[in-house]
Amino acid sequence: MSNKRPSATSFLSTSSKALQTQQDLAKAQERIGELELELEAERQQIQSKVPKEFLSQGTVTIADIQRRPYVSRREKDAQLFNELVDSIRTYGFRGSIWVQKLPDGQLRLIAGETRLDAAIAAGLTKISVDIVETDDITAVKLSRVENARRRNLNALDDTEELLYLLTLTLEKDRIETISTLYRLKNAIEGTSVISDDLRSKIESTFEEVAPDLSLMTFITSRLPLLNLPKDVLEAYTRSEIAYTKAIELGRLEDDATRQALLTETIDQGLSLSELKARLRPPASRTVITKMEKLKSQVEGINKRSIQKLSSEQRQQFKATIDSLKMLLEQKQREIEEFEAQG
């Protein structure tokens, strides 16, 4: 029998592989620890919003989870999504999926759509979930809590979620809710009226779930996203253009002109100001553009921003408003004098 000893090269190779295996195991344990901490943070988040008696955990069949009744998560970062799928295949599913238990016992997704899709892509058929017994309005609010924490909704998805919440709050369908929002805009501008009850419900909803988003900005800049032409919408959901550029391009009715400018915007990386310069002839800019910008900036100041001001800052703010009123009145008189001369 041969008692040939292993060569030095063979010994070093085996030692190197053992060391690599130990390092890989250490990294895996560290990653699993990170995922467990993230899962605990997610569960603490939901536990801070919902009484314990309405919360439970369980493993359910993925096919039994209903999707949300409004469009969401159109946009996914392919690289990050694939990394999430690989992580699930390597370490198992360790994220948190929130589902709402409906009165008939069925389950509907509240938060975690991307994680759910990744679990499906990884080949899972069952998944652990956090089950919440709650009403539809609270379910949407919980979804916004999770999305705000992750900051991963684009403007279009965020608009759809807010609009759906408003349909529930106002007890109106989608078309009626949008119409009500435009009536509110006209009421704020003094060209229409709306009941105090409707106005209060809408404003309270925004103050609670979207405190950093101006109501007027939502109506004038977000709602138009819902009616974008198909080519612009697809470019936006692929993250090829920002939503502000999508709004500008969406105003072009001529398909050929819009598609040509869309391509130019993407290929050349046009800024918003450069895009606007191509959309509007020079004569339409200057004074009117400045006033439109000022109007937009004023509309962007919401109640939350004002509440954050100190007493001294509020007085300064009021003084600035008074000065602005005087300047605007002066410009109004100058226009009237010019028209009288004409």
C-alpha angles and dihedrals in degrees: 000000000000118000094187110165120227115262122252089249092054092047093050091047092053092046091049092052091049091050091049090050090052091049092048090049091050091050091048092051091048091050092047088051091052091049092049091052090049091050091050091050091051092050092048087053094057093040089057090058103039129049112250093242089065095050131082139153131226148146114258139176109265092222089062093061112098118216122237117279092237130064113265144153096029090153124063127172100236095210095048091044092052090048089053091050091050090048091053091049091049103039103016125244109313102157130101124256115189117207132180118229106223123213091259091054096255120132126235127189117255102170137352103060095148091047089049092051090048091052089053091048089050089057100255119148097180130042141181114249141181107236120210124192102209145120125273096257093052090046091058091046090053089051089055091050090056094042091050090052092051095035090212107129118102120222094264094051090045090051092051091050094048092046092051090050090052092051088056094044095047093036090229133123122254097267093046091048093052090048090051091052092054090048088054090051090052091047091053089051090048098245098106142016133240132182118267090233094058093044092049093050093050095045092046091052092053093045090053104041105018107029094154095051118083113229091225091050089053092052099042101034108021105041092056087064088072091064101045117141112258096252093051093044092052092049090049095049089050087055091241092128134023119248092250089059091044090056092051094048091045090064091066109097098187106088097206094048092046094048092048092050091044090055091047091049092053099040096045097033093234115199119232092257091050090050092050090049089058093046098050128048114238094252092063094057129069114060099015092047091051091051092048090051091049091049091051092049092051091048089053092064105095133186093262091058091052093047090057092060120100120238090260092049091051091054089050089048091052091049090052090051090052091050091048091051091054092049092049092048089051092052090047090055091048091054092048091049091050092049091048090054091050 
